[in-house]
Amino acid sequence: MKREIRVDRSFIKRSLIAGGVFMLLVSGTVVWASRGGDKLPAYPTVMTGTVIVGFAIWASIFVSFFYYLCPRCNRKLSVVKEAKPAIHYYCPDCNIEWDLGWRHRN
C-alpha cells in the first residue's frame, strides 16, 4: 500500500508564529535599548528575559524535529531518510508521511 504524503500545516503555522514573536521580541528590545532603555536599572533584567524567552521560542521549534509527534495518532515518529532534501516523518499506524515544509541544506 502506497504511503500518503501530507503537509503538516499546523507545524508550519506554529513555526512562523514563533519566529514572528521572536523577531518582535528582539526588535522591541533593541528599539527600547536604543531610545535610552540601556541606561535604566531594569536593562539587565529585560535583556536576560529577552534571552531566556528567545531561547525558549527557538527550542520550541527545533526540539520538535527530534520529538515530532503524528498529528493524527500522537505517536513519536522517525525521519524518512529517502525524502532528503525534504524533511518528512513517517507514521506506520496511519500510513502517512508528514512533510514539515522544511528542507535540508545541501
ABEGO torsion letter per residue (X at the ends): XBBBBBBBAAAAAAAAAAAAAAAAAAAAAAAAAAAGAAABAAAAAAAAAAAAAAAAAAAAAAAAAABBBBAAAGBBBBBBAAAOABBBBBBAAAGBBBBAGBBBBX
